[in-house]
Every structure is written in C-alpha cells, then in structure tokens.
Amino acid sequence: MAPSSGAFMSVAFQAEFKLFGVIKRQGGWYVAYCPPLDITTQGRTQAEAKENLKEASYLFMVSCFERGTFEQAVRELGWFIAKGNGSAEHAKSAKLPEGAFHFPIPIPFGFEKTVECRV
C-alpha cells in the first residue's frame, strides 16, 4: 500500500437544465412564462420579466432538491425520463413557440464527504 500524502479534497459538480420561456405584453407589464415549469412572472421591461423568470425557476428547482420533492414535482408537470440515444437530439430540434427564448438553470450539487487523496 502506498503511503498517504495527507492531502484531502472535496468533490462538487454542477448540472444545468436548459429551459425556455415566452414573453407577452399585458397592459403596462411584460409577462414571462416558462411552460416546462408552469411558472409565470412579470416585469416593467422585457429584460426584467426574463430575469424574474430565471430567478423564480432557479428558486423552484433548488427548493425541490432541498425538500426532496424534485421527482414528484416534475412528474406532476408531465416530465418523464427520456429513453434512447435520440432523445437529446429530438429535444434540440423540437419547435418552440414563436418568440421563445432559452435560459439555463444551474443546479449546484455537492459531495460533502472529504476524501483522502492518495497520490
């Protein structure tokens, strides 16, 4: 067995959901909607409405992970586990509603156990 170097490391990684939203004007407000999460926000400008939608979507996802309800929540929203190699390609080529915009939702995952690094 090799001698231990005494160095330790922590492991973390990040996943990302790529979602989309649509914006329309209603009165003096811009209303942003994310169909995959069924979340709606508003803002006085298009930029503000988009940012509010990104923030609400992020907080929803993180809250689901923290409470352990992510799988239940997305199943209730109609999500399912894609099978086969073509699913990712199909998702990329799927037609979005007119005027839709993409936005990423980063989901931080961490591994809290410190592991001895034997180099």
VMD Tcl script that draws the C-alpha trace (Angstrom):
set ca {
  {0.00 0.00 0.00}
  {1.32 3.43 -0.96}
  {1.98 5.90 1.83}
  {-0.64 8.62 2.30}
  {0.29 12.12 1.17}
  {-2.02 13.61 3.79}
  {-3.82 15.80 1.20}
  {-7.63 15.92 1.17}
  {-10.10 17.01 -1.46}
  {-13.80 17.81 -1.63}
  {-15.86 16.99 -4.70}
  {-18.56 19.18 -6.26}
  {-20.22 19.30 -9.65}
  {-22.92 21.33 -11.32}
  {-25.77 20.31 -13.59}
  {-27.78 22.59 -15.82}
  {-31.35 22.48 -17.03}
  {-31.98 24.24 -20.34}
  {-35.47 25.68 -20.27}
  {-37.42 28.13 -22.38}
  {-39.86 30.94 -21.79}
  {-42.16 33.22 -23.71}
  {-42.99 36.88 -23.08}
  {-46.03 38.92 -23.98}
  {-47.14 42.39 -23.09}
  {-50.24 42.83 -20.94}
  {-51.13 46.42 -20.16}
  {-48.09 48.15 -18.71}
  {-46.34 44.87 -17.84}
  {-44.36 42.18 -19.62}
  {-45.45 38.70 -18.54}
  {-42.90 35.89 -18.82}
  {-44.00 32.25 -18.75}
  {-41.94 29.04 -18.55}
  {-44.18 26.21 -19.86}
  {-41.92 23.34 -18.69}
  {-42.21 24.52 -15.06}
  {-45.59 26.27 -15.32}
  {-44.09 29.41 -13.75}
  {-45.21 32.94 -14.60}
  {-43.56 36.23 -13.63}
  {-43.79 39.84 -14.72}
  {-41.65 42.93 -15.10}
  {-41.88 46.51 -16.27}
  {-39.43 45.67 -19.10}
  {-38.78 42.52 -21.14}
  {-35.36 42.20 -19.50}
  {-36.84 42.46 -16.01}
  {-39.53 39.88 -16.81}
  {-36.88 37.46 -18.17}
  {-34.65 37.91 -15.12}
  {-37.60 37.41 -12.79}
  {-38.50 34.19 -14.65}
  {-34.92 32.90 -14.43}
  {-34.80 33.64 -10.70}
  {-38.22 32.09 -9.98}
  {-37.29 28.97 -12.00}
  {-33.96 28.63 -10.19}
  {-35.55 29.03 -6.77}
  {-38.26 26.49 -7.64}
  {-35.70 23.89 -8.76}
  {-33.40 24.41 -5.76}
  {-36.36 24.28 -3.38}
  {-37.48 20.97 -4.89}
  {-33.99 19.47 -4.46}
  {-33.65 20.77 -0.90}
  {-37.04 19.30 0.12}
  {-36.52 16.04 -1.78}
  {-39.58 16.64 -3.97}
  {-37.93 17.18 -7.36}
  {-39.01 13.88 -8.92}
  {-42.61 14.26 -7.72}
  {-42.80 17.88 -8.90}
  {-41.52 17.23 -12.42}
  {-43.72 14.15 -12.85}
  {-46.73 16.28 -11.91}
  {-45.58 18.78 -14.56}
  {-45.58 15.98 -17.16}
  {-41.83 15.33 -17.33}
  {-40.58 11.79 -17.92}
  {-37.25 10.01 -18.25}
  {-36.20 10.04 -21.89}
  {-35.08 6.69 -23.24}
  {-32.70 6.01 -26.09}
  {-29.87 7.95 -27.67}
  {-32.05 10.07 -29.95}
  {-33.94 11.88 -27.20}
  {-31.41 14.65 -26.69}
  {-31.25 15.31 -30.43}
  {-35.05 15.37 -30.63}
  {-35.19 17.90 -27.78}
  {-32.70 20.16 -29.59}
  {-34.74 20.12 -32.79}
  {-38.17 20.49 -31.13}
  {-40.05 23.54 -32.35}
  {-40.54 26.23 -29.74}
  {-43.38 28.76 -29.62}
  {-42.82 31.93 -31.63}
  {-40.73 34.47 -29.71}
  {-39.50 31.89 -27.18}
  {-36.12 32.32 -25.52}
  {-33.83 29.74 -23.91}
  {-32.31 30.12 -20.48}
  {-30.14 27.82 -18.36}
  {-30.87 26.97 -14.73}
  {-27.68 25.88 -12.95}
  {-28.25 23.35 -10.18}
  {-25.30 23.01 -7.78}
  {-24.64 19.56 -6.39}
  {-22.01 18.82 -3.82}
  {-20.41 15.82 -2.24}
  {-19.84 16.76 1.38}
  {-17.54 13.93 2.34}
  {-13.87 14.82 2.44}
  {-11.83 12.03 0.88}
  {-8.14 11.37 1.43}
  {-6.22 11.91 -1.77}
  {-3.63 9.15 -2.23}
  {-1.24 10.31 -4.87}
}
mol new
graphics top color blue
foreach p $ca { graphics top sphere $p radius 0.5 }
foreach p [lrange $ca 0 end-1] q [lrange $ca 1 end] { graphics top cylinder $p $q radius 0.2 }
display resetview
